[in-house]
Amino acid sequence: MIANVQNVTDKLFLNKLGKRIKFLRESQKMTQLDLGIMCQNHAEQIGRVERGQHNVTVCSLLKISLALNVTLKDIFDFDYTL
């Protein structure tokens, strides 16, 4: 039987994703405020994503990737093992 996947969160995955986004942002000398403005979002929300506290949507990740001028593949370029 398949579990209800609607509210599935994987804290380790979200933490690694957030660290990757933070690395990409900082490598471009951007602040959370800069990225938030470019993504039409709040700096606080960017902070929650970077700390792995928010299960970000695919559309939000697309906005982040466009703002950072990287691909979605670049955003997911981190080691993760189940």
N, C-alpha and C positions, 0 to 999 in steps of 0.2 A: 504494500500500500504506500502511496506517495504522500509525504507530509505536506501540509499547507505551506507552500513556498512564498506566499504573498509577503510575509513579514520576516523572512529569513535574513539574519545578519551574521556575518562572520567577522568578529572583532579583529582578528589577526589580519585578514585580508584588507579591511577598511583602514587599519593602522598603516600597513605597507603602502597602500594606495595613497593615503594622505601624505606619508613621508616622501613619496615619489613626486607628488604635486608640489610639495614644499621645496624639494630639491630643484625642480625645474624652474619654479618661480624665483628662488633665490639666485640661481645661476644667471638669471636675466636681470638681476639687481632690482627686482620688483618688490614692492610691499604688498601685504594682504589688501590694503586699501586700493592700490593700483589695480590689482587683479580683480577685486570686487567691482570696481567701477567699470572695467573692461567687460566684465561678465554680467553687468547689470544686477549685481548682488551686493550684499553687505560684507564688509571686512570680517565681521563676527562669524558669518556663515562660512567664509573661506577658512577661517581659523578652525571651526568645527570639522570641516572636511579634512584639513591637514592633520588634525589630532585623531582622526578616525572615529569621531563622535557622530558623524552624520552619514547615512547611507545615501550617497549622492546619486541622482538619476543620470541616465545615459545622456539625456539632453543637456544637463548641467556640465557633464564631463566634456561634451562637444564644445560648449561655450568656453570652458577652461582651456581646452586644447587650442582653439582658435585664438584666444587671447594670448596664450603663450607661444603661438606660432609653431606648434608641434602637432604631430599626428596622435590620434587616439592610441595607436600602437606604441608610440613613445611613452604615453602616460602609463600604459600597462606593462612597461618594460622593467619588471622587478621579479625577483624570485618568490615563488609561492608554491608550497606543496601542501596537499590535503593531508 
